Amino acid sequence: MDHWRLAYLGMRQIPRELSEFELATFFTYSPKERALIDARRSALYRLAVAVHIGFIRMTGRTLDACKQVPRFLWSHVGAQVGVTPPDMGTLNALYDGRTDTLWPTKPSASIRWLSTSAASWLKERLTGQPSRSELFHELKRWLYEHRILIPHDRALKRLISQAVATAETALAVALVRAYGAASLDVWGTSLARPHGDRASLQQWLWTVPLRTSTHQMGELFDKVELLYKMGIHRNWPAACNEALVRYYARRCANRPASVSKRVAQQPRRLEAACFLRYALCAATDQLATMLRHWIQKSVNDVRRLIDAGRPDPDTQMREFATAVKALAADEMLTLEALREQLSALADSALNRHAPSRASMIRAQLLSRHRQARALLGRLVLLPFSAQSPHPVIEALTVLQGLYARKTDLLPDGITIQLGRAWRPALEGQDRQQALSAFEWGTLFALRVALRNGSVFLEHSFAFRSQAALLIGASDWKTKRNHFYGHLKLPQDSEAFLAPVIVLTKVSPG
């Protein structure tokens, strides 16, 4: 529906002013609607039905018989249906006080759909995007687009509250099955306890590192290890998707941890579990991002150091030209001696083979093996995965075994391909340097694999399996198509407006 119509959805009375365009859009009738209107015996009833049809088209709900109808609307509708507009203010005045002619409305097909189809839509909506801030207005829009009369606001809010309570109960049951009620209660109480120099564990887990440094990365590793000990990384139910985790985690973080003690048990369990899961996924994302930046920063630092120590080509050219000029100015040299010295200068310039910049960078990185080893010592404990056999996963497994044995030598016979640039060092006689090359090659390959998604972590938002994301999106689309495909809604205005015949004789309110 057009965005300018949203302002009229669910209104209980007619606005004091309507533009000519709005009058033509809402209170101009099709041939089917004219036949429905002309079926009324009384001219005033025809006028009342016409006003109701236009009001339902404009707001999606029925008009209260006691609300004022502006004079300009009486005139416009009267001209449309060929009835002289009366001099009255409300629809109730049509009955001349004979309220005994009013009778309650029988539930129509469109009203009966409200309790089933709207509840199903709310369930799907809360699963895909659990924000409640705009759900009330979106429900009105959904009812209007599916030709269901919009009931009173209290009924809609009650329906939303019931759907939210049902959804939260199902999530809480799934979490209890996965972790047990005792673990969920322990998680809820542990968030309010002090942790280090922080007022609470919740505050420490919610903090974000301000810069990329080994100290900040160490703190992220501490967070991940603590959450591993709590067991939040195992058996997370698929029903509690990323959108739900983000919503309940932020709702928990937006209030002090001490206040959470006064929350009811079921929502406290749900919020605490989602908060810890969000903290684990966020810490993993921050750690993977900082790891990529740290590797690039290490290369940049080495590159600047090498560039500062390398001779300038312009300086070398000036030195060569100065030497040639000095030989040319020496009048004591014979022609043969001049030729010999010029030839020697040319040979020295041509035989100058400086190592490549990339090889010098690799040599400098190999000398900094302690930094890479300290980082990989904690990195190998993370559950990296891949959909097919991957050299990075194999390399991390090898390093985990070597670090467990506390050896600083790379065994012979390892054939994991980590790039041709590291192959000479890996195949060299110095096995200690080979281990350093193996570590740096693993870090560079891991950086590329995280970027292209071939290696991922399950407890992550940004670096998780792409296949899982595609399956989740496909499941959501399948559920949506299945729901809308089986929901039979009227498509013509006659079926949508059929309840108006009875609603024109409804008791006020």
C-alpha positions in Angstrom: 0.0 0.0 0.0 1.1 3.6 -0.5 3.0 5.2 2.3 0.6 8.2 2.5 -2.2 5.8 3.5 -0.5 4.7 6.7 -1.6 7.7 8.6 -5.2 6.7 8.2 -4.9 3.1 9.3 -7.0 2.2 12.4 -8.5 5.7 12.8 -11.8 5.7 14.6 -13.3 8.9 13.2 -13.2 10.8 9.9 -10.6 13.6 9.6 -11.8 17.1 9.6 -10.2 17.8 6.3 -9.6 15.6 3.2 -8.1 16.7 -0.1 -9.9 16.2 -3.4 -7.4 13.4 -4.2 -8.2 11.6 -1.0 -12.0 12.0 -1.5 -11.6 10.6 -5.0 -9.5 7.7 -3.8 -11.5 6.6 -0.8 -15.1 7.8 -1.5 -15.5 7.0 -5.2 -17.1 3.7 -5.9 -16.8 0.9 -8.5 -19.7 -0.7 -10.3 -19.7 -3.7 -7.8 -19.7 -1.3 -4.9 -22.6 0.8 -6.4 -24.6 -2.4 -6.8 -24.0 -3.2 -3.2 -25.0 0.3 -2.2 -28.1 0.4 -4.4 -29.3 -2.9 -2.9 -30.4 -0.9 0.2 -34.1 0.0 0.2 -33.8 3.3 2.1 -32.0 6.3 0.6 -30.5 7.1 4.0 -29.3 3.6 4.4 -27.6 3.7 1.0 -25.9 6.9 2.1 -24.8 5.2 5.3 -23.4 2.1 3.5 -21.5 4.4 1.1 -19.9 6.3 4.0 -19.0 3.0 5.6 -17.4 1.6 2.4 -15.3 4.7 2.0 -14.3 4.7 5.7 -13.3 1.0 5.6 -11.3 1.6 2.4 -9.5 4.6 4.1 -8.9 3.2 7.6 -9.5 -0.6 7.4 -12.0 -0.6 10.2 -15.7 0.3 10.7 -17.0 3.7 11.6 -18.4 4.4 15.0 -22.0 5.4 14.6 -21.6 8.1 17.2 -18.7 9.9 15.6 -19.2 13.1 13.7 -19.3 13.0 9.9 -18.1 16.3 8.3 -20.6 18.2 6.1 -18.2 18.1 3.1 -18.2 14.3 3.3 -22.0 14.1 3.3 -22.1 16.3 0.3 -19.5 14.3 -1.6 -21.0 10.9 -0.9 -24.5 12.2 -1.6 -23.4 13.4 -5.0 -21.7 10.0 -5.7 -24.8 7.8 -4.9 -27.5 10.3 -6.0 -28.9 11.0 -2.5 -29.6 14.4 -1.0 -27.3 14.7 2.0 -29.2 15.1 5.3 -28.5 17.8 7.8 -27.0 15.6 10.6 -23.8 15.0 12.3 -23.6 11.3 13.0 -24.8 8.0 11.5 -26.7 7.3 14.7 -29.0 10.1 13.8 -30.3 8.1 10.8 -32.2 5.9 13.1 -34.1 8.8 14.8 -33.5 7.4 18.2 -35.0 3.9 17.3 -32.1 2.0 18.8 -34.2 -1.2 19.0 -33.6 -1.6 15.2 -29.8 -2.2 15.9 -28.6 -5.7 16.2 -25.1 -7.1 16.9 -23.0 -8.2 13.9 -22.5 -11.8 13.1 -18.9 -12.8 12.8 -18.0 -12.7 9.1 -15.3 -14.7 7.3 -12.8 -11.9 7.4 -13.2 -11.4 11.1 -12.9 -15.1 11.8 -9.5 -15.1 10.0 -8.1 -12.6 12.5 -7.5 -15.0 15.3 -5.8 -17.6 13.1 -4.1 -15.9 10.2 -2.9 -12.8 12.1 -1.6 -15.1 14.9 0.4 -17.1 12.3 1.7 -13.9 10.7 2.8 -12.6 14.2 4.6 -15.9 14.9 6.5 -15.7 11.6 7.2 -12.0 12.1 8.6 -12.5 15.7 10.8 -15.3 14.4 12.3 -13.3 11.6 12.5 -9.8 13.2 11.5 -9.7 16.9 11.4 -6.0 17.3 8.1 -4.9 19.0 8.5 -1.2 18.4 6.7 -1.1 15.0 4.7 -4.4 15.3 1.4 -2.7 16.2 1.4 -0.5 13.0 2.7 -3.3 10.9 -0.1 -5.6 12.0 -2.6 -2.9 11.0 -1.0 -2.7 7.6 -1.0 -6.4 7.2 -4.7 -6.7 8.1 -5.5 -3.9 5.6 -3.5 -5.5 2.8 -5.1 -8.9 3.4 -8.6 -7.4 3.5 -9.3 -8.2 7.2 -11.3 -5.6 9.2 -9.1 -3.9 11.8 -10.5 -4.4 15.3 -10.1 -2.2 18.3 -6.6 -1.3 19.4 -7.0 -3.2 22.6 -7.7 -6.4 20.7 -4.6 -5.9 18.5 -2.4 -5.2 21.6 -3.9 -8.2 23.3 -3.2 -10.4 20.2 0.4 -9.1 20.1 1.0 -9.7 23.8 -0.3 -13.3 23.4 1.9 -13.9 20.4 5.0 -12.5 22.2 4.3 -14.6 25.3 3.8 -17.8 23.2 7.0 -17.2 21.3 9.1 -16.5 24.4 7.7 -19.6 26.1 8.7 -21.7 23.1 12.2 -20.2 23.2 12.6 -20.7 26.9 11.5 -24.4 26.6 14.1 -24.9 23.8 16.8 -23.4 25.9 15.9 -25.5 29.0 16.0 -28.7 26.8 19.5 -27.7 25.5 21.2 -26.5 28.7 18.9 -27.4 31.6 17.1 -25.1 34.0 20.0 -25.1 36.6 22.5 -23.8 34.1 20.2 -21.1 32.9 19.6 -19.9 36.5 23.4 -19.9 37.2 24.0 -17.8 34.0 21.3 -15.3 35.1 22.9 -14.8 38.6 26.5 -14.7 37.3 25.9 -11.7 35.1 25.4 -9.5 38.2 28.5 -10.5 40.0 31.7 -8.3 39.9 34.4 -9.3 37.5 37.9 -7.9 37.9 37.8 -4.1 37.9 34.3 -4.1 36.4 31.1 -3.7 38.4 29.6 -6.8 36.8 30.3 -9.6 34.4 27.6 -8.2 32.1 29.5 -4.9 31.9 32.8 -6.6 31.1 31.3 -8.8 28.4 29.6 -5.9 26.8 32.7 -3.7 26.5 34.1 -3.3 23.0 37.9 -3.1 22.3 38.9 0.4 21.3 42.0 -0.4 19.2 43.8 -3.3 17.6 46.5 -4.5 20.0 47.8 -7.8 21.5 46.5 -6.7 24.9 43.0 -6.2 23.6 43.1 -9.5 21.7 44.2 -11.2 24.9 41.1 -9.8 26.6 38.9 -11.1 23.9 40.5 -14.5 24.2 39.8 -14.4 28.0 36.1 -13.7 27.2 35.9 -16.6 24.8 37.5 -19.0 27.2 35.2 -17.9 30.1 32.2 -18.4 27.9 33.5 -21.8 26.8 33.8 -22.8 30.5 30.1 -21.8 30.9 29.2 -24.0 28.0 27.3 -21.5 26.0 29.0 -22.6 22.7 27.4 -26.1 22.8 23.9 -27.2 21.8 22.5 -23.8 20.9 19.0 -24.4 19.6 18.3 -23.5 16.0 14.9 -22.0 17.0 16.7 -19.1 18.7 18.2 -17.4 15.5 20.5 -14.5 15.2 17.7 -11.9 15.2 16.3 -13.2 18.5 19.8 -13.4 20.1 20.5 -9.8 19.2 17.1 -8.5 20.4 17.1 -10.3 23.8 20.8 -9.6 24.4 20.3 -5.9 23.9 17.2 -5.8 26.0 19.3 -7.4 28.8 22.3 -5.0 28.3 20.1 -1.9 28.3 19.4 -2.2 32.0 21.8 -2.7 35.0 22.6 -6.2 35.9 21.2 -5.7 39.4 17.8 -4.9 37.9 17.7 -8.2 36.1 17.2 -10.0 39.5 13.7 -8.6 39.7 12.7 -9.9 36.2 10.5 -13.0 36.0 12.2 -16.3 35.8 11.3 -17.2 32.2 12.3 -13.9 30.5 15.4 -13.7 32.8 16.6 -17.1 31.6 15.9 -16.2 27.9 17.7 -12.9 28.2 20.7 -14.2 30.0 21.2 -17.1 27.6 20.9 -14.8 24.6 23.2 -12.2 26.2 25.9 -14.8 26.7 25.5 -16.2 23.2 25.7 -12.6 21.8 28.8 -11.9 23.8 30.4 -15.1 22.5 29.6 -14.3 18.9 30.5 -10.7 19.2 33.9 -11.5 20.8 34.6 -14.0 18.1 33.8 -11.5 15.4 36.0 -8.8 17.0 38.8 -11.3 17.5 38.7 -12.5 13.9 38.6 -8.9 12.6 41.5 -7.8 14.9 43.5 -10.9 13.8 43.2 -9.9 10.2 44.2 -6.3 11.0 47.1 -7.4 13.2 48.6 -9.6 10.4 48.3 -6.7 8.0 49.8 -4.3 10.6 52.7 -6.6 11.1 53.4 -6.7 7.4 53.1 -2.9 7.2 55.5 -2.4 10.1 58.1 -4.7 8.5 57.6 -3.0 5.1 58.3 0.4 6.6 61.4 -0.8 8.3 62.8 -2.4 5.1 62.0 0.7 3.0 63.9 2.9 5.5 67.0 0.7 5.3 67.0 0.0 1.5 69.2 2.2 -0.7 67.5 4.8 -2.8 67.7 4.1 -6.5 68.0 7.9 -7.2 71.0 8.1 -4.8 72.7 5.1 -6.5 72.2 6.7 -9.9 73.7 10.0 -8.7 76.7 8.2 -7.2 77.2 6.3 -10.5 76.9 9.5 -12.5 79.3 11.3 -10.2 81.9 8.6 -10.5 81.6 8.6 -14.3 82.0 12.4 -14.4 85.1 12.2 -12.1 86.7 9.7 -14.5 85.9 11.9 -17.5 87.5 14.9 -15.8 90.7 13.1 -14.9 93.2 14.2 -17.6 95.9 12.0 -16.2 94.1 8.8 -17.3 95.0 7.2 -20.6 92.3 6.0 -22.9 92.9 2.4 -22.0 92.8 3.1 -18.3 89.6 5.1 -18.7 88.0 2.3 -20.5 89.0 -0.2 -17.8 87.6 1.9 -15.0 84.3 2.7 -16.9 83.9 -1.0 -17.5 84.5 -1.8 -13.8 81.8 0.8 -12.8 79.3 -0.7 -15.3 80.0 -4.3 -14.1 79.5 -3.3 -10.4 76.2 -1.6 -11.3 75.0 -4.5 -13.4 76.0 -7.2 -10.9 74.1 -5.5 -8.0 71.4 -8.1 -7.2 69.5 -6.9 -4.1 67.0 -9.3 -2.6 63.4 -8.7 -3.5 61.2 -6.7 -1.2 58.8 -9.6 -0.5 61.7 -11.9 0.5 63.1 -9.3 2.9 59.6 -8.9 4.4 59.3 -12.7 4.9 62.8 -12.8 6.5 61.9 -10.1 9.0 58.6 -11.9 9.8 60.5 -15.1 10.5 62.6 -13.3 13.0 59.5 -12.3 14.9 58.2 -15.8 15.4 57.5 -15.3 19.1 54.6 -12.9 18.4 53.1 -15.3 15.9 53.5 -18.3 18.3 52.0 -16.5 21.2 48.9 -15.6 19.1 48.6 -19.1 17.5 48.9 -20.8 20.9 45.5 -19.4 21.9 44.1 -19.3 18.3 44.3 -23.1 17.8 41.8 -23.7 20.6 39.0 -22.1 18.6 36.8 -24.5 16.7 37.5 -23.4 13.1 35.6 -25.5 10.5 35.3 -25.9 6.8 32.8 -27.6 4.5 35.6 -29.6 2.8 39.2 -30.5 3.7 41.1 -27.3 4.0 44.9 -26.7 4.5 44.3 -24.1 7.2 42.3 -26.6 9.4 45.1 -29.2 8.9 47.8 -26.7 9.7 46.0 -25.6 12.9 45.6 -29.2 13.9 49.4 -29.8 13.4 50.2 -26.7 15.4 47.9 -27.7 18.3 49.8 -31.0 18.6 53.2 -29.3 18.4 52.3 -26.7 21.1 50.9 -29.5 23.3 54.3 -31.2 23.1 56.1 -27.8 23.6 58.5 -28.3 20.7 60.0 -25.6 18.6 61.0 -27.7 15.6 58.8 -28.6 12.6 58.9 -32.4 11.9 59.8 -33.6 8.5 57.2 -35.0 6.1 54.6 -32.3 6.5 53.2 -31.6 3.0 50.5 -29.0 3.8 50.4 -26.4 1.1 50.5 -22.9 2.6 51.8 -21.0 -0.5 54.9 -21.2 -2.7 56.6 -18.2 -1.0 57.1 -20.1 2.2 58.2 -23.4 0.6 62.0 -22.7 0.6 61.9 -22.1 4.4 59.6 -25.1 5.0 61.9 -27.4 3.1 65.2 -26.0 4.5 67.6 -27.7 6.9 66.8 -25.3 9.8 63.6 -26.9 11.2 63.2 -24.1 13.8 63.0 -21.6 11.0 60.7 -24.0 9.2 58.3 -23.9 12.1 58.3 -20.1 12.1 57.6 -20.2 8.3 54.8 -22.7 9.0 53.3 -20.4 11.6 53.3 -17.3 9.5 52.1 -19.2 6.5 49.2 -20.5 8.6 48.3 -17.0 9.7 48.3 -15.6 6.2 46.2 -18.5 4.9 43.8 -18.1 7.8 43.4 -14.4 7.0 42.5 -15.1 3.4 40.2 -18.1 4.4 38.2 -15.9 6.8 37.8 -13.3 4.2 36.5 -15.6 1.5 34.4 -17.7 3.9 36.1 -21.0 3.3 37.0 -21.3 7.0 34.4 -20.2 9.5 33.3 -20.4 13.2 29.8 -21.6 14.2 29.6 -19.1 17.1 30.0 -16.1 15.0 27.8 -13.5 13.2 30.2 -12.3 10.5 32.5 -15.4 10.0 30.1 -18.3 10.1 29.2 -20.9 7.5 27.8 -19.3 4.3 25.9 -22.6 3.7 24.1 -22.2 7.0 23.1 -18.6 6.1 21.7 -19.8 2.7 19.8 -22.7 4.3 18.3 -20.3 6.9 17.2 -17.9 4.3 15.7 -20.7 2.2 13.8 -22.1 5.2 12.4 -18.6 6.0 11.3 -18.2 2.4 9.7 -21.6 2.3 7.8 -21.0 5.5 6.6 -17.7 4.3 5.4 -19.1 0.9 3.8 -22.0 2.6 1.8 -19.7 5.0 0.6 -17.3 2.3 -0.1 -20.0 -0.2 -2.5 -21.7 2.2 -4.2 -18.6 3.5 -7.3 -18.0 1.4 -8.2 -14.4 1.5 -10.9 -12.5 -0.6 -9.5 -10.6 -3.5 -12.4 -8.6 -4.6 -13.8 -5.5 -2.9 -17.3 -7.0 -2.7 -16.2 -9.9 -0.4 -14.1 -7.4 1.6 -16.9 -5.0 2.1 -19.7 -7.6 2.6 -19.7 -7.1 6.4 -20.7 -3.4 5.8 -24.3 -4.5 5.1 -24.6 -5.6 8.7 -22.1 -3.2 10.2 -24.3 -0.2 9.3 -26.7 -1.4 11.9 -24.3 -2.1 14.8 -24.7 -0.7 18.2 -22.6 2.4 18.9 -18.9 1.6 19.6 
